[in-house]
Amino acid sequence: MSFLKKIFGKENPEADKKLEKDVQMIRTGQVNVIYPILKPGDWVGIKAGALKQTLFGPPEAPQLVIGFGYDAPDNFIFLMPKDIDGKDPNQVLQDAFANLEAVQSEFVFSESLNNQVLTASGHDFSSEKILCQSHMMKAHQLLNAEELLVSIPRRRCMMVTSTKADKDVLNKFLQLHNHAWRDESYGNAPIINALIKIRNGKISGLFSLD
């Protein structure tokens, strides 16, 4: 379990008990659904050797990566390469993204921002839905925009606007992003201090705000 300690932090008897329980549920097949999860480039799981894909930045110094694992009751248990021995890696990843696709997430207009901003937050995989083209195509349609800016500063958070939104709206959008990035009160893990560009429902670029 040493690699899990590296990923989840210092030893804590109560937390360790929950972790062991979650791992046992995976071993017995009670938890068997794999999902992708976004992690920052300094995620400790990278050094621990967790299975990942790099979204932005070079592999040796990534800015944003995708980890893969089981959403157990008390922990997200990340996959290590040995966990997929004997399996088709491509199929494992395809299944993970298909599972994410099946997660329901609805956009809501922000009336205070003249309905030029959408939010889809509050659920475990709200941020990860940026990886689903069908989800982002809905945002294109709702905002009637060819190009989008997406804020996913922390887990369970997503805000979307058009690159052609009013200047005042864009400034407030950036302020909201900065506030969410700095706000640790909800316990949502940080993902990235950047705005991500979307075209045709797919990630096409990144504007770092560091």
CYANA upper distance limits for C-alpha pairs under 8 A (distance plus 0.5 A):
  1 MET  CA      5 LYS  CA      7.05
  2 SER  CA      6 LYS  CA      6.92
  3 PHE  CA      7 ILE  CA      6.90
  3 PHE  CA     48 ALA  CA      6.46
  4 LEU  CA      8 PHE  CA      6.40
  5 LYS  CA      9 GLY  CA      5.90
  5 LYS  CA     10 LYS  CA      6.95
  5 LYS  CA     11 GLU  CA      7.33
  6 LYS  CA     10 LYS  CA      8.19
  6 LYS  CA     44 VAL  CA      7.41
  6 LYS  CA     45 GLY  CA      7.78
  6 LYS  CA     48 ALA  CA      7.06
  7 ILE  CA     44 VAL  CA      6.15
  7 ILE  CA     45 GLY  CA      5.69
  7 ILE  CA     48 ALA  CA      7.49
 11 GLU  CA     15 ALA  CA      8.18
 11 GLU  CA     16 ASP  CA      7.27
 12 ASN  CA     16 ASP  CA      6.21
 13 PRO  CA     17 LYS  CA      6.66
 14 GLU  CA     18 LYS  CA      6.98
 15 ALA  CA     19 LEU  CA      6.61
 16 ASP  CA     20 GLU  CA      6.56
 17 LYS  CA     21 LYS  CA      6.73
 18 LYS  CA     22 ASP  CA      6.71
 18 LYS  CA     74 ASP  CA      6.96
 18 LYS  CA     75 ASN  CA      8.48
 19 LEU  CA     23 VAL  CA      6.70
 19 LEU  CA     74 ASP  CA      7.59
 19 LEU  CA     75 ASN  CA      7.13
 20 GLU  CA     24 GLN  CA      6.64
 21 LYS  CA     25 MET  CA      6.80
 22 ASP  CA     26 ILE  CA      6.98
 22 ASP  CA     72 ALA  CA      6.17
 22 ASP  CA     73 PRO  CA      7.17
 22 ASP  CA     74 ASP  CA      7.34
 22 ASP  CA     75 ASN  CA      7.47
 22 ASP  CA     77 ILE  CA      8.39
 23 VAL  CA     27 ARG  CA      6.78
 23 VAL  CA     77 ILE  CA      7.94
 24 GLN  CA     28 THR  CA      6.69
 25 MET  CA     29 GLY  CA      6.62
 25 MET  CA     30 GLN  CA      5.50
 25 MET  CA     31 VAL  CA      6.10
 25 MET  CA     72 ALA  CA      8.34
 26 ILE  CA     30 GLN  CA      6.41
 26 ILE  CA     31 VAL  CA      5.30
 26 ILE  CA     32 ASN  CA      6.63
 26 ILE  CA     70 TYR  CA      8.24
 26 ILE  CA     72 ALA  CA      8.31
 31 VAL  CA     70 TYR  CA      7.53
 31 VAL  CA     71 ASP  CA      8.13
 31 VAL  CA     72 ALA  CA      6.85
 32 ASN  CA     70 TYR  CA      7.23
 33 VAL  CA     70 TYR  CA      6.37
 33 VAL  CA     71 ASP  CA      7.69
 33 VAL  CA     96 ALA  CA      8.09
 33 VAL  CA     99 ASN  CA      7.90
 34 ILE  CA     68 PHE  CA      7.16
 34 ILE  CA     69 GLY  CA      5.54
 34 ILE  CA     70 TYR  CA      5.22
 34 ILE  CA     71 ASP  CA      7.50
 34 ILE  CA     95 ASP  CA      7.84
 34 ILE  CA     96 ALA  CA      5.55
 34 ILE  CA     99 ASN  CA      7.63
 35 TYR  CA     68 PHE  CA      6.18
 35 TYR  CA     69 GLY  CA      6.12
 35 TYR  CA     70 TYR  CA      6.84
 35 TYR  CA     71 ASP  CA      7.65
 35 TYR  CA     96 ALA  CA      5.00
 35 TYR  CA     97 PHE  CA      7.06
 35 TYR  CA     99 ASN  CA      6.72
 35 TYR  CA    100 LEU  CA      6.56
 36 PRO  CA     66 ILE  CA      6.61
 36 PRO  CA     67 GLY  CA      6.16
 36 PRO  CA     68 PHE  CA      4.99
 36 PRO  CA     69 GLY  CA      7.15
 36 PRO  CA     96 ALA  CA      6.40
 36 PRO  CA     97 PHE  CA      7.00
 36 PRO  CA    100 LEU  CA      7.63
 36 PRO  CA    128 GLU  CA      7.78
 37 ILE  CA     66 ILE  CA      5.96
 37 ILE  CA     67 GLY  CA      5.68
 37 ILE  CA     68 PHE  CA      6.53
 37 ILE  CA     69 GLY  CA      8.27
 37 ILE  CA    125 PHE  CA      8.04
 37 ILE  CA    128 GLU  CA      6.60
 38 LEU  CA     64 LEU  CA      7.66
 38 LEU  CA     65 VAL  CA      6.41
 38 LEU  CA     66 ILE  CA      5.16
 38 LEU  CA     67 GLY  CA      6.75
 38 LEU  CA    127 SER  CA      8.15
 38 LEU  CA    128 GLU  CA      6.72
 38 LEU  CA    191 ILE  CA      7.07
 39 LYS  CA     43 TRP  CA      6.67
 39 LYS  CA     64 LEU  CA      6.57
 39 LYS  CA     65 VAL  CA      5.85
 39 LYS  CA     66 ILE  CA      6.48
 39 LYS  CA     67 GLY  CA      7.19
 39 LYS  CA    190 PRO  CA      8.27
 39 LYS  CA    191 ILE  CA      5.89
 39 LYS  CA    192 ILE  CA      8.44
 40 PRO  CA     62 PRO  CA      8.48
 40 PRO  CA     63 GLN  CA      6.61
 40 PRO  CA     64 LEU  CA      5.32
 40 PRO  CA     65 VAL  CA      6.73
 40 PRO  CA    190 PRO  CA      7.70
 40 PRO  CA    191 ILE  CA      5.45
 40 PRO  CA    192 ILE  CA      6.40
 41 GLY  CA     61 ALA  CA      7.46
 41 GLY  CA     62 PRO  CA      5.23
 41 GLY  CA     63 GLN  CA      4.75
 41 GLY  CA     64 LEU  CA      5.39
 41 GLY  CA     65 VAL  CA      6.75
 42 ASP  CA     46 ILE  CA      8.11
 42 ASP  CA     62 PRO  CA      8.24
 42 ASP  CA     63 GLN  CA      8.16
 43 TRP  CA     47 LYS  CA      8.37
 44 VAL  CA     48 ALA  CA      6.93
 45 GLY  CA     49 GLY  CA      6.70
 45 GLY  CA     50 ALA  CA      5.79
 46 ILE  CA     50 ALA  CA      6.16
 46 ILE  CA     51 LEU  CA      8.41
 46 ILE  CA     52 LYS  CA      8.08
 49 GLY  CA     80 MET  CA      6.99
 49 GLY  CA     81 PRO  CA      8.15
 50 ALA  CA     67 GLY  CA      7.68
 50 ALA  CA     78 PHE  CA      7.06
 50 ALA  CA     79 LEU  CA      6.37
 50 ALA  CA     80 MET  CA      5.05
 50 ALA  CA     81 PRO  CA      7.31
 51 LEU  CA     67 GLY  CA      6.56
 51 LEU  CA     68 PHE  CA      6.88
 51 LEU  CA     78 PHE  CA      7.97
 51 LEU  CA     79 LEU  CA      6.09
 51 LEU  CA     80 MET  CA      5.63
 51 LEU  CA     81 PRO  CA      6.20
 52 LYS  CA     65 VAL  CA      6.99
 52 LYS  CA     66 ILE  CA      5.82
 52 LYS  CA     67 GLY  CA      5.04
 52 LYS  CA     68 PHE  CA      7.05
 53 GLN  CA     65 VAL  CA      6.06
 53 GLN  CA     66 ILE  CA      5.58
 53 GLN  CA     67 GLY  CA      7.26
 54 THR  CA     58 PRO  CA      8.09
 54 THR  CA     59 PRO  CA      6.82
 54 THR  CA     62 PRO  CA      6.93
 54 THR  CA     64 LEU  CA      6.82
 54 THR  CA     65 VAL  CA      4.88
 54 THR  CA     66 ILE  CA      6.86
 55 LEU  CA     62 PRO  CA      8.23
 55 LEU  CA     63 GLN  CA      8.11
 55 LEU  CA     64 LEU  CA      5.95
 55 LEU  CA     65 VAL  CA      5.68
 55 LEU  CA     66 ILE  CA      7.48
 56 PHE  CA     62 PRO  CA      6.47
 56 PHE  CA     63 GLN  CA      5.78
 56 PHE  CA     64 LEU  CA      5.69
 56 PHE  CA     65 VAL  CA      7.51
 56 PHE  CA    206 LEU  CA      8.44
 57 GLY  CA     61 ALA  CA      6.70
 57 GLY  CA     62 PRO  CA      4.76
 57 GLY  CA     63 GLN  CA      5.61
 57 GLY  CA     64 LEU  CA      7.60
 58 PRO  CA     62 PRO  CA      5.71
 58 PRO  CA     63 GLN  CA      8.49
 63 GLN  CA    192 ILE  CA      8.22
 64 LEU  CA    191 ILE  CA      8.06
 64 LEU  CA    192 ILE  CA      7.49
 67 GLY  CA     78 PHE  CA      7.32
 67 GLY  CA     79 LEU  CA      8.24
 68 PHE  CA     78 PHE  CA      6.10
 68 PHE  CA     79 LEU  CA      6.24
 68 PHE  CA     93 LEU  CA      8.43
 68 PHE  CA     96 ALA  CA      7.94
 69 GLY  CA     76 PHE  CA      6.95
 69 GLY  CA     77 ILE  CA      5.78
 69 GLY  CA     78 PHE  CA      4.51
 69 GLY  CA     79 LEU  CA      5.46
 70 TYR  CA     76 PHE  CA      6.13
 70 TYR  CA     77 ILE  CA      5.58
 70 TYR  CA     78 PHE  CA      6.92
 70 TYR  CA     79 LEU  CA      8.22
 71 ASP  CA     75 ASN  CA      7.09
 71 ASP  CA     76 PHE  CA      5.19
 71 ASP  CA     77 ILE  CA      7.07
 72 ALA  CA     76 PHE  CA      6.19
 72 ALA  CA     77 ILE  CA      7.30
 79 LEU  CA     83 ASP  CA      6.48
 79 LEU  CA     84 ILE  CA      8.29
 80 MET  CA     84 ILE  CA      8.01
 81 PRO  CA     85 ASP  CA      7.52
 84 ILE  CA     88 ASP  CA      8.07
 84 ILE  CA     89 PRO  CA      7.27
 84 ILE  CA     92 VAL  CA      8.32
 87 LYS  CA     91 GLN  CA      8.39
 87 LYS  CA     92 VAL  CA      7.89
 88 ASP  CA     92 VAL  CA      6.82
 89 PRO  CA     93 LEU  CA      6.85
 90 ASN  CA     94 GLN  CA      6.57
 91 GLN  CA     95 ASP  CA      6.50
 92 VAL  CA     96 ALA  CA      6.79
 93 LEU  CA     97 PHE  CA      6.83
 94 GLN  CA     98 ALA  CA      6.64
 95 ASP  CA     99 ASN  CA      6.61
 96 ALA  CA    100 LEU  CA      6.89
 97 PHE  CA    101 GLU  CA      6.64
 97 PHE  CA    132 CYS  CA      8.39
 98 ALA  CA    102 ALA  CA      6.92
 99 ASN  CA    103 VAL  CA      7.29
100 LEU  CA    125 PHE  CA      8.06
100 LEU  CA    128 GLU  CA      8.19
100 LEU  CA    129 LYS  CA      7.55
100 LEU  CA    132 CYS  CA      8.11
101 GLU  CA    129 LYS  CA      7.99
101 GLU  CA    132 CYS  CA      6.64
103 VAL  CA    125 PHE  CA      8.03
105 SER  CA    120 ALA  CA      6.92
105 SER  CA    123 HIS  CA      8.21
105 SER  CA    126 SER  CA      7.19
105 SER  CA    129 LYS  CA      8.29
106 GLU  CA    120 ALA  CA      6.31
107 PHE  CA    118 LEU  CA      6.38
107 PHE  CA    119 THR  CA      6.00
107 PHE  CA    120 ALA  CA      5.27
107 PHE  CA    139 ALA  CA      7.98
108 VAL  CA    118 LEU  CA      5.88
108 VAL  CA    119 THR  CA      5.79
108 VAL  CA    120 ALA  CA      6.89
109 PHE  CA    115 ASN  CA      5.67
109 PHE  CA    116 GLN  CA      7.73
109 PHE  CA    117 VAL  CA      6.49
109 PHE  CA    118 LEU  CA      5.17
109 PHE  CA    119 THR  CA      7.07
110 SER  CA    114 ASN  CA      7.29
110 SER  CA    115 ASN  CA      5.55
110 SER  CA    116 GLN  CA      7.47
110 SER  CA    117 VAL  CA      5.97
110 SER  CA    118 LEU  CA      6.42
110 SER  CA    119 THR  CA      7.63
111 GLU  CA    115 ASN  CA      5.40
113 LEU  CA    117 VAL  CA      6.78
113 LEU  CA    169 VAL  CA      6.73
116 GLN  CA    143 LEU  CA      7.13
116 GLN  CA    161 THR  CA      6.58
116 GLN  CA    162 SER  CA      7.82
116 GLN  CA    165 ALA  CA      7.08
116 GLN  CA    169 VAL  CA      7.80
117 VAL  CA    143 LEU  CA      8.34
117 VAL  CA    159 MET  CA      7.38
117 VAL  CA    160 VAL  CA      6.10
117 VAL  CA    161 THR  CA      5.21
117 VAL  CA    162 SER  CA      8.26
117 VAL  CA    173 PHE  CA      8.21
118 LEU  CA    139 ALA  CA      8.02
118 LEU  CA    159 MET  CA      6.13
118 LEU  CA    160 VAL  CA      5.53
118 LEU  CA    161 THR  CA      6.91
119 THR  CA    157 CYS  CA      8.44
119 THR  CA    158 MET  CA      6.24
119 THR  CA    159 MET  CA      5.03
119 THR  CA    160 VAL  CA      6.87
120 ALA  CA    126 SER  CA      6.78
120 ALA  CA    157 CYS  CA      7.37
120 ALA  CA    158 MET  CA      5.84
120 ALA  CA    159 MET  CA      7.07
121 SER  CA    126 SER  CA      5.85
121 SER  CA    127 SER  CA      7.96
121 SER  CA    156 ARG  CA      5.86
121 SER  CA    157 CYS  CA      4.98
121 SER  CA    158 MET  CA      5.91
121 SER  CA    159 MET  CA      8.26
122 GLY  CA    126 SER  CA      7.12
122 GLY  CA    156 ARG  CA      5.50
122 GLY  CA    157 CYS  CA      6.85
123 HIS  CA    156 ARG  CA      5.69
123 HIS  CA    157 CYS  CA      8.43
124 ASP  CA    155 ARG  CA      7.62
124 ASP  CA    156 ARG  CA      5.79
125 PHE  CA    129 LYS  CA      6.84
125 PHE  CA    155 ARG  CA      7.84
125 PHE  CA    156 ARG  CA      6.44
126 SER  CA    130 ILE  CA      8.49
126 SER  CA    155 ARG  CA      7.68
126 SER  CA    156 ARG  CA      5.19
126 SER  CA    157 CYS  CA      6.30
126 SER  CA    158 MET  CA      6.76
127 SER  CA    152 ILE  CA      6.10
127 SER  CA    154 ARG  CA      7.93
127 SER  CA    155 ARG  CA      6.25
127 SER  CA    156 ARG  CA      5.89
127 SER  CA    157 CYS  CA      5.84
127 SER  CA    158 MET  CA      5.86
128 GLU  CA    132 CYS  CA      8.37
129 LYS  CA    135 HIS  CA      7.12
129 LYS  CA    136 MET  CA      8.33
130 ILE  CA    135 HIS  CA      7.70
130 ILE  CA    136 MET  CA      6.92
130 ILE  CA    203 ILE  CA      8.35
131 LEU  CA    202 LYS  CA      7.90
131 LEU  CA    203 ILE  CA      8.16
132 CYS  CA    136 MET  CA      7.00
132 CYS  CA    201 GLY  CA      8.16
132 CYS  CA    202 LYS  CA      8.34
133 GLN  CA    137 MET  CA      6.51
133 GLN  CA    200 ASN  CA      8.23
133 GLN  CA    201 GLY  CA      5.05
133 GLN  CA    202 LYS  CA      6.21
134 SER  CA    138 LYS  CA      7.04
134 SER  CA    201 GLY  CA      7.27
135 HIS  CA    139 ALA  CA      7.43
135 HIS  CA    201 GLY  CA      8.01
136 MET  CA    140 HIS  CA      6.96
136 MET  CA    198 ILE  CA      8.33
136 MET  CA    201 GLY  CA      5.20
136 MET  CA    202 LYS  CA      7.87
137 MET  CA    141 GLN  CA      6.80
137 MET  CA    200 ASN  CA      7.18
137 MET  CA    201 GLY  CA      5.26
138 LYS  CA    142 LEU  CA      6.58
139 ALA  CA    143 LEU  CA      6.53
139 ALA  CA    160 VAL  CA      7.90
140 HIS  CA    144 ASN  CA      6.05
140 HIS  CA    145 ALA  CA      5.56
140 HIS  CA    146 GLU  CA      6.79
140 HIS  CA    147 GLU  CA      7.84
140 HIS  CA    148 LEU  CA      7.61
140 HIS  CA    200 ASN  CA      8.35
140 HIS  CA    201 GLY  CA      7.84
141 GLN  CA    145 ALA  CA      7.31
143 LEU  CA    161 THR  CA      7.79
143 LEU  CA    162 SER  CA      7.32
145 ALA  CA    162 SER  CA      6.23
145 ALA  CA    163 THR  CA      8.40
145 ALA  CA    164 LYS  CA      8.26
146 GLU  CA    162 SER  CA      8.25
146 GLU  CA    199 ARG  CA      6.94
146 GLU  CA    200 ASN  CA      7.65
147 GLU  CA    162 SER  CA      6.51
147 GLU  CA    163 THR  CA      6.41
147 GLU  CA    164 LYS  CA      8.49
147 GLU  CA    197 LYS  CA      7.53
147 GLU  CA    198 ILE  CA      6.23
147 GLU  CA    199 ARG  CA      5.55
147 GLU  CA    200 ASN  CA      8.10
148 LEU  CA    160 VAL  CA      7.20
148 LEU  CA    161 THR  CA      6.19
148 LEU  CA    162 SER  CA      4.99
148 LEU  CA    163 THR  CA      5.95
148 LEU  CA    197 LYS  CA      6.12
148 LEU  CA    198 ILE  CA      5.45
148 LEU  CA    199 ARG  CA      7.16
149 LEU  CA    160 VAL  CA      6.21
149 LEU  CA    161 THR  CA      5.91
149 LEU  CA    162 SER  CA      6.42
149 LEU  CA    163 THR  CA      6.43
149 LEU  CA    195 LEU  CA      6.52
149 LEU  CA    196 ILE  CA      6.03
149 LEU  CA    197 LYS  CA      5.31
149 LEU  CA    198 ILE  CA      6.86
150 VAL  CA    158 MET  CA      7.42
150 VAL  CA    159 MET  CA      6.21
150 VAL  CA    160 VAL  CA      5.04
150 VAL  CA    161 THR  CA      7.18
150 VAL  CA    195 LEU  CA      6.04
150 VAL  CA    196 ILE  CA      5.53
150 VAL  CA    197 LYS  CA      6.88
150 VAL  CA    198 ILE  CA      7.88
151 SER  CA    157 CYS  CA      8.32
151 SER  CA    158 MET  CA      6.14
151 SER  CA    159 MET  CA      5.58
151 SER  CA    160 VAL  CA      6.88
151 SER  CA    177 HIS  CA      6.78
151 SER  CA    194 ALA  CA      7.48
151 SER  CA    195 LEU  CA      5.69
151 SER  CA    196 ILE  CA      7.07
152 ILE  CA    157 CYS  CA      6.08
152 ILE  CA    158 MET  CA      5.39
152 ILE  CA    159 MET  CA      7.32
152 ILE  CA    177 HIS  CA      8.47
152 ILE  CA    191 ILE  CA      7.35
152 ILE  CA    192 ILE  CA      7.36
152 ILE  CA    194 ALA  CA      8.43
152 ILE  CA    195 LEU  CA      8.11
153 PRO  CA    157 CYS  CA      7.42
153 PRO  CA    158 MET  CA      8.31
153 PRO  CA    177 HIS  CA      7.18
153 PRO  CA    180 ALA  CA      6.96
153 PRO  CA    181 TRP  CA      5.65
153 PRO  CA    190 PRO  CA      6.49
153 PRO  CA    191 ILE  CA      5.80
153 PRO  CA    192 ILE  CA      5.54
153 PRO  CA    193 ASN  CA      6.12
153 PRO  CA    194 ALA  CA      7.72
154 ARG  CA    180 ALA  CA      7.73
154 ARG  CA    181 TRP  CA      7.06
154 ARG  CA    188 ASN  CA      6.32
154 ARG  CA    189 ALA  CA      6.00
154 ARG  CA    190 PRO  CA      4.70
154 ARG  CA    191 ILE  CA      5.35
154 ARG  CA    192 ILE  CA      7.52
155 ARG  CA    188 ASN  CA      5.76
155 ARG  CA    189 ALA  CA      6.04
155 ARG  CA    190 PRO  CA      6.91
155 ARG  CA    191 ILE  CA      7.06
156 ARG  CA    188 ASN  CA      7.47
161 THR  CA    165 ALA  CA      7.29
161 THR  CA    170 LEU  CA      8.33
161 THR  CA    173 PHE  CA      8.32
165 ALA  CA    169 VAL  CA      6.80
165 ALA  CA    170 LEU  CA      6.75
166 ASP  CA    170 LEU  CA      6.75
167 LYS  CA    171 ASN  CA      6.71
168 ASP  CA    172 LYS  CA      6.79
169 VAL  CA    173 PHE  CA      6.45
170 LEU  CA    174 LEU  CA      6.69
171 ASN  CA    175 GLN  CA      6.79
172 LYS  CA    176 LEU  CA      6.64
173 PHE  CA    177 HIS  CA      6.76
174 LEU  CA    178 ASN  CA      6.68
175 GLN  CA    179 HIS  CA      6.66
176 LEU  CA    180 ALA  CA      6.69
177 HIS  CA    181 TRP  CA      6.57
178 ASN  CA    182 ARG  CA      6.80
178 ASN  CA    193 ASN  CA      8.33
179 HIS  CA    183 ASP  CA      6.49
181 TRP  CA    190 PRO  CA      7.50
181 TRP  CA    192 ILE  CA      8.48
181 TRP  CA    193 ASN  CA      7.06
184 GLU  CA    188 ASN  CA      7.23
184 GLU  CA    189 ALA  CA      8.49
193 ASN  CA    208 SER  CA      6.90
193 ASN  CA    209 LEU  CA      6.07
193 ASN  CA    210 ASP  CA      6.74
194 ALA  CA    206 LEU  CA      7.13
194 ALA  CA    207 PHE  CA      5.90
194 ALA  CA    208 SER  CA      4.78
194 ALA  CA    209 LEU  CA      5.47
194 ALA  CA    210 ASP  CA      7.89
195 LEU  CA    206 LEU  CA      6.37
195 LEU  CA    207 PHE  CA      5.63
195 LEU  CA    208 SER  CA      7.08
195 LEU  CA    209 LEU  CA      8.01
196 ILE  CA    203 ILE  CA      7.46
196 ILE  CA    204 SER  CA      8.14
196 ILE  CA    205 GLY  CA      6.39
196 ILE  CA    206 LEU  CA      4.98
196 ILE  CA    207 PHE  CA      6.75
197 LYS  CA    203 ILE  CA      6.45
197 LYS  CA    204 SER  CA      5.99
197 LYS  CA    205 GLY  CA      5.39
197 LYS  CA    206 LEU  CA      6.31
197 LYS  CA    207 PHE  CA      8.20
198 ILE  CA    202 LYS  CA      5.78
198 ILE  CA    203 ILE  CA      5.12
198 ILE  CA    204 SER  CA      5.87
198 ILE  CA    205 GLY  CA      7.64
199 ARG  CA    203 ILE  CA      7.05
199 ARG  CA    204 SER  CA      6.63
